[in-house]
Amino acid sequence: FQDSQARLGQTPFWHKLFRYTGIALTPQDSLIKQTKTGLRVLNGLASLQGPNYALAKTFQQWRAIIARADGHVVSANHGPSTQQTQWFLTSKLPLKGMQIVPPLVAYDREPAATLMAALMLWDLNHSSSVAHPNVSIDHPMSLFVENSVHGGIWRCPYSMDSIGPLAFVAGKFFVAPGCSPEATLPSSSI
């Protein structure tokens, strides 16, 4: 939260231009602190995904919470925004261009799949992971926080819907396709 607020105060002139004209880059307003646990709520959905996607993801989270409460090991890590080759053209372009708004990154499919597989293996094989029901968590939604690969969304000062138009244009005309952005992995692991 502090990083997203600091980024909002340090935005370049062109960000401010779009923000003040109301065309794009609306500040993130859904960061509400849950006082007991310190958790915050972030609306990371984009209208392009539609209500069925939102409902499906909510059901998926509810089912994971219930399964963990019933004593099952649950690996339910949130993955990064990923450029899928089978996506139709209009939804793929915003992902290509979203890296014009730091700290957002969109992964290629292969690195994202490898990373998520490694996180699942960690969850299944290490008893200290929150995936294990014997590990105490402050809030049921904490299950989705520990190994989340947010791709910068949690640290971004703007709402996801307001980034879409600029990211679409950048993806169409300025950003080269087919590469994961720099710094998606620590330099020590390269």
C-alpha positions in Angstrom: 0.0 0.0 0.0 2.7 2.5 1.0 4.6 1.7 -2.3 1.5 2.4 -4.4 0.9 5.7 -2.6 4.5 6.7 -3.1 4.3 5.8 -6.8 1.2 7.9 -7.1 3.1 10.9 -5.8 6.1 10.3 -8.0 4.4 9.7 -11.4 5.8 11.2 -14.5 4.2 14.2 -16.2 2.4 12.2 -18.9 0.8 10.0 -16.2 -0.5 13.2 -14.5 -1.8 14.5 -17.8 -3.9 11.5 -18.4 -5.0 11.3 -14.8 -6.2 14.9 -14.5 -8.0 14.8 -17.8 -9.9 11.8 -16.7 -9.0 9.8 -19.8 -7.1 7.1 -17.9 -5.0 6.2 -14.9 -7.5 6.6 -12.1 -5.9 6.2 -8.7 -6.6 2.9 -7.0 -9.3 3.5 -4.5 -10.1 0.1 -3.2 -7.3 -0.3 -0.7 -9.3 -0.6 2.5 -7.4 -1.7 5.6 -9.0 -4.5 7.6 -8.1 -3.3 11.1 -7.8 -6.6 13.0 -5.4 -8.3 10.6 -3.9 -5.4 8.6 -5.0 -6.9 5.3 -6.2 -4.7 2.5 -8.7 -5.3 -0.3 -7.6 -4.7 -3.8 -10.0 -4.7 -6.8 -7.7 -6.4 -9.4 -10.5 -7.2 -11.8 -10.8 -5.6 -15.2 -14.2 -5.1 -16.9 -12.8 -6.9 -19.9 -12.9 -10.1 -17.9 -16.6 -9.9 -17.3 -18.9 -10.9 -14.4 -18.7 -14.6 -15.1 -14.9 -14.6 -14.6 -15.2 -12.6 -11.4 -17.9 -15.1 -10.1 -15.8 -18.1 -11.1 -12.7 -16.8 -9.3 -14.8 -16.0 -6.2 -16.2 -19.5 -6.2 -12.7 -20.9 -6.6 -11.5 -18.9 -3.6 -14.5 -20.0 -1.4 -13.9 -23.6 -2.3 -10.2 -23.4 -1.4 -11.0 -21.7 1.9 -13.6 -24.5 2.7 -11.2 -27.3 1.7 -8.4 -25.9 3.9 -10.9 -25.5 6.8 -11.8 -29.2 6.3 -8.2 -30.2 6.8 -7.0 -30.5 3.2 -3.7 -29.1 1.9 -4.7 -26.3 -0.5 -2.3 -24.8 -3.0 -4.2 -21.7 -4.3 -1.6 -19.2 -5.4 -2.6 -16.3 -7.6 -0.6 -16.2 -10.8 0.7 -13.2 -12.7 -0.9 -11.5 -15.7 0.2 -13.8 -18.5 0.3 -13.3 -22.3 -1.5 -16.3 -23.7 -1.1 -17.1 -27.4 -4.7 -18.4 -27.7 -6.3 -15.1 -26.4 -8.1 -13.1 -29.0 -6.2 -10.1 -30.2 -8.0 -7.3 -28.2 -7.4 -8.8 -24.8 -3.8 -9.7 -25.5 -2.7 -6.2 -26.4 -3.3 -4.6 -23.0 -1.1 -7.2 -21.4 1.7 -6.4 -23.9 1.5 -2.7 -23.0 0.8 -2.8 -19.3 4.5 -2.5 -18.5 4.5 1.2 -19.5 3.0 1.7 -16.0 5.7 0.6 -13.5 5.7 -1.7 -11.6 3.3 -3.8 -13.8 4.7 -6.7 -15.7 3.0 -9.3 -17.9 4.8 -12.7 -18.1 5.1 -14.9 -21.1 3.3 -18.3 -20.6 6.4 -20.5 -20.1 8.1 -18.5 -17.2 4.7 -18.1 -15.5 3.9 -21.8 -15.8 7.3 -22.7 -14.4 7.0 -20.3 -11.5 3.5 -21.4 -10.6 4.5 -25.1 -10.7 7.4 -24.3 -8.4 5.1 -22.6 -5.9 2.6 -25.5 -6.0 5.5 -27.9 -5.2 6.6 -25.7 -2.3 3.0 -25.6 -1.0 2.6 -29.4 -1.2 6.1 -30.3 0.2 6.8 -27.8 3.0 4.7 -28.0 6.1 5.5 -24.3 6.9 3.4 -23.2 3.9 0.0 -21.6 4.6 -1.4 -24.3 2.2 -1.2 -26.7 5.2 -4.2 -26.5 7.5 -2.0 -26.8 10.6 -0.4 -23.4 9.9 -2.3 -20.7 11.6 -3.5 -17.7 9.5 -5.1 -14.5 10.7 -7.8 -14.4 8.1 -9.1 -17.0 5.6 -8.0 -14.8 2.6 -4.4 -15.0 3.9 -4.3 -18.3 2.0 -4.0 -16.3 -1.2 -1.4 -13.8 0.0 1.8 -15.8 0.9 2.9 -17.0 -2.6 0.9 -14.6 -4.7 2.7 -13.5 -7.9 0.9 -10.2 -8.4 3.0 -8.9 -11.2 3.0 -5.4 -9.7 -0.8 -5.0 -9.3 -0.6 -4.7 -5.5 2.0 -1.9 -5.9 0.4 -0.1 -8.8 -1.1 3.3 -7.9 -3.9 3.0 -10.6 -7.0 0.8 -11.0 -6.7 -2.0 -13.5 -9.6 -0.7 -15.6 -8.0 2.8 -16.0 -4.7 1.3 -17.3 -6.4 -0.7 -20.1 -6.8 2.1 -22.7 -3.2 3.2 -22.5 -1.9 -0.3 -22.2 -3.9 -1.2 -25.3 -2.3 1.6 -27.4 1.2 0.8 -26.1 0.7 -2.9 -26.8 -0.5 -2.2 -30.3 2.2 0.3 -31.3 5.2 0.5 -28.9 5.9 -2.7 -27.0 7.7 -5.6 -28.7 5.8 -8.9 -28.2 7.3 -12.2 -27.1 9.4 -11.4 -24.1 9.0 -11.4 -20.4 9.9 -8.0 -19.0 13.3 -7.4 -17.4 13.5 -8.0 -13.7 10.7 -10.5 -13.5 13.3 -12.8 -11.9 15.9 -11.9 -9.3 19.3 -11.4 -11.0 20.8 -14.0 -8.7 18.6 -16.7 -10.3 19.5 -15.9 -13.9 
